[in-house]
Amino acid sequence: MKTATSIEEQIQLLEEREMIFNDKEKAKEILLDIGYYRLGFYWFPYEQSYPSKNNRTHQFKENTLFDDVVTLYYFDHDLRCIITPYLYRIEVSFRTFLTYTVSNRYKNNVTWFADPRIVNMDFIDYLPNCYKTIRKNEAIKHHHGKYINDIYAPAWKTLEYMTFGDILYLYSSLKDAKLKEEIAAHYNIRNVDIFDNYMSTLRVIRNLCAHGHNIYDLKLQKRIRKGSISDLQGDRFHNMAGGLLVLRYILNSISTNRVQDLNYKLKLLTSQPQIKKIENIIKGLITFIQSV
C-alpha cells in the first residue's frame, strides 16, 4: 500500500516523471490548495500511456508543463461553474412542471406519488426510504407536526425535496403513458424514452458538477439518443459536447434568452488566451463551443 507524501516529495516524483516546473514555490501552493490526487485527473492526458489506464508508467510526454495542467484544471472548474446554474434551471422546471401536471390530473389525490394505481410498485417500495431524508426538512417536519396522521406531505411539498434522480425515477414510474408524453412535449420532445435519456444525461452531468468532478473528458456510460438534435454525431453521443447539446436543447424549451447567455459564456471561456496552451487536450470541445 502506498504511503502519504509531502509536497516536496510530490514535486520530486513528478520531476522524475519528466514534468517541468517553472515556479516550484507556486507549485507547492497549488498542490496544497487543489491536491495531488485531484490534479492527477488533469495530468493524465499528458502521460505517455494516455488514454490507456492499464499498465500506466505515469511518465509524461516531452515538454509537459505543470502550469498547463493547472490551466486545464481551471478550465474544467470554470466550465462547471458556467453550466451549473442552467442545469439547476432545468431541474427546477422539470420538478415544477411534473408536480403541477400530475397533481392537476389527480386533484383529489394529493399524495398521488404514493398511489400504486398511478405509480409503479418499484417506486412505491423505494419511497419510504427516500422520505426518511425528505422528512428531515423543516417544512416537512412542520407539516407532520400539524397533520399527525399524514404518512406523506402533499406532492407540492414532498417533491420539492426530492433529488433530481428521484424526480426522474418518479417520472419514469408513472403508469399513464399519455401523462408522460404531455410532460415530455413541454420540452419539445415527443418520445418519452428520448426525454428520459436526455434528462438522465443532464442528471449525470449535474451530479459531476455538484461534486466537483472533472467533466472536460466526460465519457457517458449511457449513450445519448439522437432524437431531434441533428448535431449529435460521432463521439458526441458519449462526450461533453453531446452533453452541452442536450443542455442547450432542453434549456431552449424553457428560455431562449438563457441559451444565448450560455453560448456567450462558453465562447468567452474558450476565447481566453491561456486556452491555447491546452488546445491539444480539449480541441474537440473548443471546436464545438466556438461553432454554436
Sequence and secondary structure as in RCSB ss.txt:
>XXXX:A:sequence
MKTATSIEEQIQLLEEREMIFNDKEKAKEILLDIGYYRLGFYWFPYEQSYPSKNNRTHQFKENTLFDDVVTLYYF
DHDLRCIITPYLYRIEVSFRTFLTYTVSNRYKNNVTWFADPRIVNMDFIDYLPNCYKTIRKNEAIKHHHGKYIND
IYAPAWKTLEYMTFGDILYLYSSLKDAKLKEEIAAHYNIRNVDIFDNYMSTLRVIRNLCAHGHNIYDLKLQKRIR
KGSISDLQGDRFHNMAGGLLVLRYILNSISTNRVQDLNYKLKLLTSQPQIKKIENIIKGLITFIQSV
>XXXX:A:secstr
      HHHHHHHHHHTTEE S HHHHHHHHHHT HHHHHHHHGGGBTTTT  TT    B TTEEHHHHHHHHHH
HHHHHHHHHHHHHHHHHHHHHHHHHHHHHHTTT TTGGG TTTB HHHHHHHHHHHHHHTTSHHHHHHHHHSTT 
SS  HHHHGGGS HHHHHHHHHHBS HHHHHHHHHTTT   HHHHHHHHHHHHHHHHHHHTT   TT   SS   
 TT TT  GGGGTSHHHHHHHHHHHHHHH HHHHHHHHHHHHHHHTSGGGGGGHHHHHHHHHHHHH 
